[in-house]
Amino acid sequence: MYRVLIVDDEFPALRFVSSIIEHFSQAFKVVGTVSSGELALNFLKKQAVDLLVTDISMHGMNGIELAQTARKMQPNIHIVIISGYGEFEYAQGAIQAGVDEYLLKPISVTKMAAILQSIQEKLETENMDLSASILPALACGQPCSKENVERLYGRNSYRFAYIRWGNLDMALPKSLRATSLILPANENFYVLRGRDDDERILIAEDRGVDEFLSQLSVYMTMYGNLSTWSAVYTPVLRPIEELTSFITPAINMIYQRTIIGKHQIMQFTGGSAPKIIKLPASDLKQLTYFISFDKTRMIKDYFSSLALTWEHANTPQRQVWHMGHQIIHQIAAVYQPVCNRLDEILHDFDNLIHCTNSYEDLMDGTYSILFEDGGARDRKMSTQELYDYAISYIRENYVQPLSMQSVCDEIGISQTYLSRLFRKYSNTTFNAFLTKCRMEAAMQLLLEKPDLLLRDVAACVGYEDSSYFTKVFRQYTGKTPSQWTTGE
């Protein structure tokens, strides 16, 4: 809430103005009422306020003098002058004092409510502009104005959350170097961009931890139907200045604990990193034997058993990444084709672990990277040509009940290989691109044919269920189909 100080040497006037603010504006809170300009200055020395409402004619210091001094003490303060006089010199003095409004008695409730609404809009714009510079600076540990931090956030404590959609990108830095406030503002959080577009920092005022977790879950699931997402949150309220000390340990927690194919909301604890798990030497010796004697089935079974073990043990992605590199280096030591392409294979594995949906898919894809060519069509076309063919096929057939497997069957490659192509050339996924094609077609169709039934619109862009279509449309555009059609 925005803080208001009211100054008038007549008690009934103080009570009347206070009553208007309390009953007609939920955005403002009266934090002080005093009967003179001198008392008002003493109050302003001790506490910052957002709005000063003062009578102009008082014993001692008048409202114009108070406004001028208050502006020097708190440059960002907003001021409303109330007066029973309409003479030009008072209005001129108010203008010179830089007041927002000059209001004549008797006070109109409607006029006062309108003034409060106008000042609220100014404050929201000003504060959002300040937040856009202060919050990213706090998140990255950069210097910012302590006075502005105290004025904007000193009155409240907050809960923080650091979230990631999808798997880890192992190439990302382990600390936040730059970020930005995302606008328009979310109704429940301040939202900052993380290290890439798949990460966010959320800052919320206190509404209770249960309400916070509920809103956090909704925010996480609205992003999309990704198989993996992780969140770290502070269970207790903290001053905004502690955002700086929260970020790096929270990133580390996500880095240490993200599990491919799992959804997690974790309490912030910090702590040291767990020890890296390595594959037993006996396993690697056995794998060497399988490769040396071309035991294809045994290699596949070994990869499958690893995936099953990781799935059941909820092994974090970071641990799996290290074991995957261990396997690839072991195979390169005894199998020349892999040794010859070692850097390329390691790069492909890193891309694969970034976009895979499960450990089973990861190990199937790893086997493909190590030992297979990618299919008949792959041997005739470059990777760019394969990707372009897939994109063209999806755009031409998105109305049909497409699946990733049906597209792969058409092209002649595996699902894992297609995922790698999407990650390499567009930094997106098959499902995200298919949704994009369908939603863009739906938006155009709704504008061109606003009278078309919703179920027909859904069918025209590949959805059998109109309710599900509406849900996806709202997630993609932020509006319902009817709101999109009417421009609301």
C-alpha positions in Angstrom: 0.0 0.0 0.0 1.0 3.6 -0.6 1.5 5.6 2.6 -0.3 8.9 3.2 0.3 11.7 5.7 -2.6 14.2 6.2 -2.0 17.7 7.7 -4.7 20.1 8.8 -5.2 22.2 11.9 -8.9 21.4 12.0 -9.7 17.9 13.4 -13.0 17.4 11.5 -11.2 18.0 8.2 -8.4 15.5 9.2 -11.1 12.9 10.0 -13.1 13.6 6.8 -10.1 13.3 4.4 -8.8 10.2 6.2 -12.3 8.7 5.9 -12.4 9.3 2.2 -9.0 7.7 1.7 -9.8 4.6 3.8 -13.2 4.0 2.1 -12.5 4.9 -1.5 -9.0 3.8 -2.2 -7.6 0.4 -1.3 -4.2 1.3 -2.6 -3.5 4.0 0.0 -3.1 3.7 3.8 -3.1 6.7 6.2 0.0 6.3 8.3 -0.2 9.7 10.0 -2.4 12.7 10.8 -0.9 15.8 12.3 -2.2 19.3 13.0 0.6 21.5 11.8 3.4 21.9 9.2 6.0 21.7 11.9 4.7 18.3 13.2 4.5 17.1 9.6 8.2 17.8 9.0 9.1 15.9 12.2 7.0 13.0 10.9 8.7 13.1 7.5 12.2 13.1 9.1 11.4 9.7 10.6 9.3 8.0 7.9 9.0 8.1 4.1 5.5 8.7 2.7 4.2 8.4 -0.8 1.5 11.1 -0.6 1.2 14.3 1.5 -2.3 15.8 1.7 -2.2 19.2 3.4 -4.4 22.2 4.1 -3.0 25.4 2.8 -4.0 27.8 5.6 -2.7 26.7 9.0 -1.2 28.3 12.1 2.5 28.7 11.8 3.9 27.1 8.6 1.3 27.1 5.8 0.7 24.3 3.3 2.8 25.9 0.5 5.9 26.2 2.8 5.3 22.6 4.0 5.1 21.3 0.4 8.3 23.1 -0.6 10.3 21.7 2.4 8.7 18.3 2.1 9.8 18.1 -1.5 13.4 18.8 -0.5 13.3 16.2 2.2 11.6 13.5 0.0 12.0 14.4 -3.7 9.7 11.6 -4.8 6.8 12.6 -2.6 3.4 13.4 -4.2 1.5 16.3 -2.8 -2.2 17.4 -2.7 -3.0 20.9 -1.5 -6.5 21.5 0.0 -7.7 25.0 0.4 -10.8 27.1 1.2 -9.3 29.9 -0.9 -9.4 30.2 -4.7 -7.1 33.2 -5.1 -4.5 33.1 -7.8 -1.6 33.6 -5.5 -2.3 30.3 -3.7 -2.7 28.4 -6.9 0.5 29.9 -8.1 2.4 29.0 -4.9 1.1 25.4 -5.2 2.4 25.2 -8.8 5.8 26.5 -7.7 5.9 24.0 -4.9 5.4 21.2 -7.4 2.2 19.8 -6.0 0.2 17.2 -8.0 -3.3 18.7 -7.3 -4.9 21.9 -5.9 -8.3 21.0 -4.4 -10.8 23.6 -3.1 -13.1 23.1 -0.2 -15.7 21.8 0.3 -14.0 18.6 -0.8 -15.9 16.5 -3.3 -15.6 12.8 -2.6 -15.8 12.0 -6.3 -13.0 14.5 -7.1 -10.8 13.3 -4.2 -11.3 9.6 -5.4 -10.3 10.6 -8.9 -7.2 12.4 -7.6 -6.2 9.4 -5.6 -6.6 7.2 -8.7 -4.5 9.5 -10.8 -1.7 9.6 -8.2 -1.9 5.8 -7.8 -1.2 5.4 -11.5 1.7 7.8 -11.3 3.2 5.9 -8.3 2.8 2.6 -10.1 4.6 3.8 -13.2 7.3 5.5 -11.1 7.8 2.5 -8.9 7.8 0.0 -11.8 10.5 2.1 -13.5 12.6 2.1 -10.3 12.0 -1.6 -9.8 13.2 -2.3 -13.3 16.6 -0.9 -12.3 16.8 -1.8 -8.6 15.6 -5.5 -8.6 18.0 -6.6 -11.4 20.9 -4.8 -9.5 20.0 -6.6 -6.2 19.7 -10.0 -8.0 23.2 -9.6 -9.5 24.8 -8.0 -6.5 25.4 -4.7 -8.2 25.2 -1.3 -6.5 21.9 0.6 -6.3 20.3 3.4 -4.3 19.8 2.4 -0.7 17.3 5.2 -0.3 15.1 4.0 -3.1 15.4 0.4 -1.9 14.2 1.5 1.5 11.4 3.6 0.1 10.0 1.0 -2.3 10.6 -2.2 -0.3 11.6 -1.3 3.3 8.0 -1.5 4.5 7.6 -5.2 3.6 9.3 -8.6 3.7 9.2 -11.0 0.8 9.5 -14.6 -0.3 11.8 -15.4 -3.2 11.7 -18.3 -5.7 14.2 -19.3 -8.4 12.7 -21.5 -11.0 13.7 -23.4 -14.2 11.6 -25.0 -16.9 13.2 -27.9 -18.8 16.5 -29.5 -18.2 19.7 -27.8 -17.2 21.9 -26.2 -19.8 25.3 -27.4 -18.5 27.1 -24.6 -20.4 25.4 -21.8 -18.5 27.4 -19.8 -15.9 26.9 -20.8 -12.3 26.1 -17.2 -11.2 23.7 -14.5 -12.4 25.6 -11.8 -14.4 22.7 -9.8 -15.8 18.9 -9.9 -15.7 15.9 -7.7 -16.3 12.4 -7.1 -14.9 9.7 -8.7 -17.1 6.8 -6.4 -18.0 3.8 -6.2 -17.9 3.9 -7.0 -14.2 2.5 -10.3 -12.9 -0.3 -9.7 -10.4 1.3 -12.0 -7.8 5.0 -11.5 -8.3 7.8 -9.3 -9.5 9.3 -11.5 -12.2 13.0 -11.3 -13.3 14.6 -13.1 -16.1 17.2 -15.7 -15.1 20.3 -16.8 -16.9 18.3 -17.6 -20.0 14.6 -17.6 -21.1 13.9 -20.9 -19.2 14.6 -19.4 -15.8 12.8 -16.8 -13.7 13.2 -15.1 -10.3 10.0 -14.5 -8.4 9.6 -11.9 -5.6 6.3 -11.9 -3.7 4.9 -9.9 -0.8 3.5 -11.9 2.1 0.2 -13.7 1.5 1.0 -16.7 3.6 3.3 -19.6 2.5 0.4 -21.8 1.4 -1.0 -19.1 -0.9 2.6 -18.4 -2.2 3.1 -22.1 -3.0 -0.2 -22.3 -4.8 0.6 -19.2 -6.9 4.1 -20.6 -7.6 2.7 -23.9 -8.9 0.2 -22.1 -11.1 3.0 -19.9 -12.6 5.2 -23.0 -13.2 2.6 -25.0 -15.0 1.3 -22.1 -17.1 4.6 -22.0 -19.0 4.0 -25.2 -20.9 3.7 -29.0 -20.6 7.4 -29.5 -20.1 8.3 -32.8 -18.4 10.9 -31.2 -16.2 10.7 -28.1 -14.0 12.3 -27.1 -10.7 11.8 -24.4 -8.1 13.7 -23.3 -5.0 11.8 -21.0 -2.6 12.4 -19.3 0.7 9.8 -20.6 3.3 10.3 -17.6 5.6 10.0 -13.9 4.8 13.1 -11.9 4.1 14.0 -8.3 3.5 14.5 -7.4 -0.1 18.2 -6.9 0.4 18.7 -10.6 1.0 17.7 -11.3 -2.7 21.4 -10.9 -3.4 22.5 -13.7 -1.1 19.6 -15.9 -2.2 20.4 -16.1 -6.0 23.7 -17.9 -6.3 22.9 -20.6 -3.7 19.5 -21.1 -5.3 21.1 -21.5 -8.7 23.5 -24.0 -7.2 20.6 -26.0 -5.7 18.8 -26.2 -9.0 22.1 -27.2 -10.6 22.7 -29.9 -8.1 19.1 -31.3 -7.8 17.3 -31.0 -11.2 16.1 -34.4 -12.2 15.1 -35.0 -15.8 11.4 -35.8 -16.2 10.5 -34.6 -12.7 8.7 -31.6 -11.2 10.2 -30.3 -7.9 9.5 -27.4 -5.5 12.3 -27.3 -2.9 12.8 -25.3 0.2 15.9 -23.1 0.1 18.7 -24.5 2.2 22.0 -23.6 0.6 24.7 -26.0 1.6 27.6 -27.7 -0.1 27.5 -29.7 -3.4 27.1 -33.5 -3.1 30.1 -35.6 -4.2 30.1 -36.5 -7.9 29.1 -40.1 -8.5 31.3 -42.2 -10.8 30.5 -45.4 -12.6 32.3 -48.4 -11.0 35.5 -49.5 -12.7 34.0 -53.0 -13.1 31.1 -51.5 -15.2 33.5 -49.7 -17.5 35.6 -52.8 -17.9 32.5 -54.7 -18.9 31.5 -52.0 -21.3 34.9 -52.2 -22.9 34.5 -55.9 -23.4 31.0 -55.4 -25.0 32.5 -52.9 -27.5 35.7 -54.9 -28.2 33.6 -58.0 -29.2 30.8 -56.0 -30.9 28.1 -57.1 -28.4 25.5 -54.7 -29.7 22.6 -56.1 -27.7 24.6 -56.1 -24.4 25.6 -52.4 -25.0 22.0 -51.5 -25.4 20.9 -53.5 -22.4 23.6 -51.8 -20.3 22.5 -48.4 -21.4 18.8 -49.3 -20.6 19.7 -50.7 -17.2 21.6 -47.4 -16.4 18.5 -45.4 -17.4 16.3 -47.5 -15.3 18.6 -47.2 -12.3 18.8 -43.4 -12.6 15.0 -43.2 -13.0 14.3 -45.2 -9.8 17.0 -43.4 -7.8 15.9 -39.9 -8.9 19.5 -39.3 -9.9 20.1 -35.6 -10.6 20.9 -34.5 -14.1 24.3 -33.1 -13.1 25.4 -36.6 -11.9 24.1 -38.2 -15.1 25.9 -35.7 -17.2 29.2 -36.6 -15.5 28.5 -40.4 -15.9 27.6 -39.8 -19.6 30.9 -38.1 -20.3 32.6 -40.9 -18.4 31.0 -43.5 -20.7 31.8 -41.6 -23.9 35.5 -41.2 -23.0 35.7 -44.9 -22.1 34.2 -45.9 -25.4 36.5 -43.4 -27.3 39.5 -45.2 -25.7 38.7 -48.5 -27.3 36.5 -47.6 -30.4 38.2 -45.6 -33.1 35.1 -44.2 -34.8 34.0 -42.5 -31.6 37.6 -41.4 -30.8 37.7 -39.7 -34.3 34.5 -37.7 -33.5 35.0 -37.3 -29.8 34.5 -33.5 -29.6 31.4 -33.6 -31.8 29.9 -36.5 -29.8 30.4 -34.7 -26.5 28.8 -31.6 -28.0 25.8 -33.7 -29.3 25.5 -35.4 -25.9 25.3 -32.0 -24.1 22.6 -30.8 -26.5 20.7 -34.1 -26.0 20.7 -34.0 -22.2 19.4 -30.4 -22.4 16.3 -31.4 -24.3 15.5 -35.1 -23.5 12.3 -36.0 -21.6 13.6 -39.0 -19.7 16.7 -41.0 -18.9 15.5 -43.7 -21.2 15.3 -41.3 -24.1 18.7 -39.9 -23.1 20.4 -43.3 -23.3 18.6 -44.3 -26.5 19.8 -41.0 -28.0 23.3 -41.5 -26.7 23.5 -44.9 -28.3 22.4 -43.3 -31.6 25.0 -40.6 -31.3 27.7 -43.2 -30.7 26.9 -46.0 -33.0 24.2 -45.0 -35.6 23.9 -42.7 -38.6 20.4 -41.4 -38.0 18.5 -43.3 -40.7 18.4 -43.7 -44.5 17.3 -40.1 -45.2 20.0 -38.8 -42.8 22.7 -40.3 -45.1 21.3 -38.4 -48.1 20.6 -35.0 -46.5 22.5 -32.6 -44.3 21.3 -31.9 -40.8 20.1 -28.4 -42.0 18.1 -30.0 -44.8 16.6 -32.6 -42.5 15.5 -29.8 -40.1 14.0 -27.7 -42.9 12.2 -30.8 -44.2 10.7 -31.4 -40.7 9.6 -27.8 -40.3 8.0 -27.8 -43.7 6.2 -31.0 -43.1 4.8 -29.8 -39.7 3.6 -26.5 -41.2 1.8 -28.3 -44.0 0.2 -30.9 -41.8 -0.4 -29.3 -38.4 -4.2 -29.7 -38.9 -3.7 -33.5 -38.8 -3.2 -35.4 -35.5 0.6 -35.1 -35.7 2.9 -36.7 -33.2 6.6 -36.6 -33.0 6.8 -40.3 -34.0 4.6 -39.7 -37.1 6.9 -36.9 -38.2 10.0 -39.1 -37.6 8.4 -41.9 -39.6 7.9 -39.6 -42.5 11.5 -38.3 -42.4 13.2 -41.6 -41.5 15.0 -40.6 -38.3 14.6 -41.3 -34.6 12.7 -39.0 -32.1 16.0 -38.3 -30.3 17.6 -37.2 -33.5 14.7 -34.9 -34.3 14.9 -33.4 -30.9 18.6 -32.7 -31.5 17.8 -31.0 -34.8 15.2 -28.7 -33.1 17.6 -27.8 -30.3 20.4 -27.2 -32.8 18.6 -25.0 -35.3 15.8 -23.3 -33.4 16.4 -23.7 -29.6 12.9 -25.1 -29.2 11.1 -28.4 -29.1 8.9 -30.3 -31.4 5.8 -29.7 -29.2 6.5 -26.0 -28.8 6.9 -25.5 -32.6 3.7 -27.5 -33.4 1.8 -25.5 -30.8 3.2 -22.3 -32.3 2.0 -23.2 -35.8 -1.5 -24.1 -34.5 -1.9 -21.0 -32.3 -0.8 -18.6 -35.1 -3.3 -20.2 -37.4 -6.0 -20.0 -34.7 -5.3 -16.3 -34.0 -5.6 -15.5 -37.7 -8.8 -17.6 -38.1 -10.5 -15.9 -35.1 -9.8 -12.5 -36.5 -10.9 -13.3 -40.0 -14.0 -15.4 -39.1 -15.2 -14.1 -35.7 -18.5 -15.9 -36.0 -17.0 -19.4 -36.4 -17.9 -21.8 -33.7 -15.1 -22.5 -31.2 -15.2 -26.2 -31.9 -14.8 -25.5 -35.6 -11.8 -23.3 -34.9 -10.2 -26.0 -32.8 -10.8 -28.6 -35.4 -9.3 -26.4 -38.2 -6.0 -26.1 -36.3 -5.7 -29.7 -35.2 -7.5 -30.0 -31.8 -10.4 -32.4 -31.3 -11.2 -31.1 -27.8 -12.3 -27.4 -27.8 -11.8 -27.1 -24.0 -8.2 -28.2 -24.3 -7.8 -25.9 -27.3 -9.1 -23.0 -25.1 -6.6 -23.8 -22.4 -3.7 -23.9 -24.8 -4.8 -20.7 -26.5 -5.0 -18.9 -23.2 -1.5 -20.1 -22.1 -0.1 -19.0 -25.4 -1.7 -15.6 -25.8 -2.8 -14.7 -22.3 -6.4 -14.3 -23.6 -9.4 -16.6 -24.2 -10.5 -17.0 -27.8 -13.5 -14.7 -27.2 -11.3 -12.0 -25.7 -8.9 -12.3 -28.7 -11.8 -11.9 -31.1 -13.3 -8.9 -29.4 -9.9 -7.3 -28.7 -10.5 -7.0 -24.9 
